[in-house]
Amino acid sequence: DSGVTQTPKHLITATGQRVTLRCSPRSGDLSVYWYQQSLDQGLQFLIQYYNGEERAKGNILERFSAQQFPDLHSELNLSSLELGDSALYFCASTQGGKAYNEQFFGPGTRLTVL
Amino acid sequence: AQTVTQSQPEMSVQEAETVTLSCTYDTSESDYYLFWYKQPPSRQMILVIRQEAYKQQNATENRFSVNFQKAAKSFSLKISDSQLGDAAMYFCAYRSGSGNTGKLIFGQGTTLQVKP
């Protein structure tokens, strides 16, 4: 158990809908990363937050947005869902925001868009 | 931009034997970190081993070791005395040592099958 929690574990929804994925980092970790794992794109970085502020952005679609709240949990919002958004979404956390901090991954949320 | 390439989509090894998974990367940076992650059927991402680019000595963790060739930009993972529990997908990953982000850049993954 990495100490990072993600809810829900599974999510099935229809095209055009909006969903929210939630991540609670390990106690004391200030930085949260979101990654997407799909058959087409592999594992790719979406976005990073550090202590409530956006730190880095990767290949995140405009239909996707994220935020980190004062209690440090983070949410990834996916809207106008398409079939291609079906993927496993991981959250990872670290104590700091830089390279030497080990990232601990949550169990992921499996999103299926029908 | 940095890239990571794993050219072996699938590998297999006999139980108790040794297997090597390949990874190459491309970067113009001198300060970076390299990782191998294991993803078993449960889908949990588990850190196997990490290497700091400034260290010449290859990292080892029990049965897992790496062959880090900085000039060749190669970072292979050797698994000795393979066990059934080693069956998983393995990802090579790169992380820049500069800047304010620790984002990981992953390779495409190698699925390792362990035969009893």
Interface residues (C-beta under 8 A of the other chain):
Chain A: S2 S31 Y33 Y35 G42 L43 Q44 F45 Q48 Y50 R55 A56 G58 L88 F90 A92 T94 G96 G97 K98 A99 Y100 N101 E102 Q103 F105 P107 G108 R110
Chain B: D31 Y32 Y33 S42 R43 Q44 M45 I46 L47 R50 F91 R95 S96 G97 S98 G99 N100 T101 G102 K103 L104 I105 F106 G107 Q108 G109
